[in-house]
Amino acid sequence: MTHVVIVGAGPAGLAAAEHALAAGADVTVLDQADAPGGQYHRGASHRFAALLDRCRWWPESTVWALEGKRVHVLRGPVDGTNRRRCTLEPDALVLATGAHDRVLPFPGWQMPGVFTAGAAQALAKGERVAAGRRVLVAGAGPFLLPVAASLVAVGAELLAVLEANPARTVLSGWSWRAAGHVGKMNELVRYAGTLARHRVPYRMGRAVIEARGEDRVREAVTARVRADWSVVPGTERTYEVDALCVGHGFVPQPELAVAAGCILDGGFVRVGDDQRTSVTGVFAAGELTGIGGSGAAAAEGAVAGWAAAGRTPGRALLRRRDHARAFARRLAAAHPIGAAWPDWLREDTVVCRCEETTCGDLKTAAANPVAPGQHALKLGTRAGLGPCQGRMCGPAVAELCGGVERHHRPIAQPIRLGELADPKEFP
């Protein structure tokens, strides 16, 4: 029987598990969280109990390194002191590690009270806690809508939802061409209805360009922006807030894929028609291969699970996957990142929040002919060397300095020296 290990228990990983089981495989599912579902199904883990009863389900399991298909795991809470180290050597490996929020830097974004959109939603959905009393949601992408709905549901006063892209750009994706995606269109209508009932304005072509405050955010400065996100002078407006929730889409988490030797295209894992990567026996699904939402992730996971079990995915699965991908491409075109966003920054704007590296520091280091290249840039400014290891600032640093974001980390997740040195491994 083929043994398939799946890393990640979000929509892609769960779909992979379901279809690998259906194809007759022996399945092990790993996730850092203590419950399945990922960010999308947060709070609904009970829905997957029957599925995971048929697998080896390893919650609170951190994959800290990969060698091809060989999976090095630490089992136990991330902050726990008695984690157990073990190694799995499956016949096939499915990576479904998902993505995290992308936030573009702007003056004041490092202040307390400025949240990523995903963090605000996690608080609302998981803890029933609002990020603040008077909240502004801003950025780009359809994810802003469910975040806004979650905040309204827990009692926040939502001042507005601001989409940086102009109406013409946004409507090009949410157009008659999307009519074949009835579920997504219904979802859009439902969120729009929620905002309308609570009299929350949804404004396109407007962005947050500065956060102000002494001890924490007190004001958010917004402005109208053109299609390239350059600011239209004289259109600034200030909101009084105690929380600002910002998201400019998502970036994948490809560290494990890179550690396995998978080839990337534009930061995403390159896969074939059956979700197979460039490494034999390793498959990838979900946001790792392109940001497409839960529907596309589940469709890719279904194909990956079937193929990882050694079976040929059926035409119906492939059609559903291709249908979801097509919609994702249209939405990507409807909510792009404007090239002129760096114009929002000042010399003293913090870009790397962990190390407090400013825009001026980065520009000076990038222009230094004595120490060229990304390695010298990191060593000279410490950008990307803090606790988040560049996960938050990496794309911005790469764009500002004209380089390519690097994802190669031999140790993909933190591991204590004692855990690494311990000769014992547990089954």
Buried (B, 14 or more C-beta within 10 A) or exposed (E): EBBBBBBBBBBBBBBBBBBBBEBEBBBBBBBBBEBBBBBBBBEEBEEBEEBBEEBEBBBBBBBBBBEBBEBBBBBBBEEEEEBBBBEBEBBBBBBBBBBBBBBBBBBBBBBEBBBBBBBBBBBBBEEEEBBBEBBBBBBBBBBBBBBBBBBBBBEBBBBBBBBBBBEEBBEBBBEEEBEEBEEBBEBBEEBEEBBEEBEBEBBBBBBBBBBBBEEBBBBBBBBBBEBEBBBEEEEEEEBEBBBBBBBBBBBBBBBBBBBBBBEBEEBBBBBEEBBBBBBEBBBBBBBBBBBBBBBBBBBBBBBBBBBBBBBEBEEEBBEBBEBBBBBBBBBBEBBBBBEBBBEBBEEEBBBBBBBEBBBBBBBEBBEEEEEEEBEBBBEBBBBBBBEBBBBBBBBBBBBBBEBEBBBEBEEBBEBEEEBEEEEEEEE
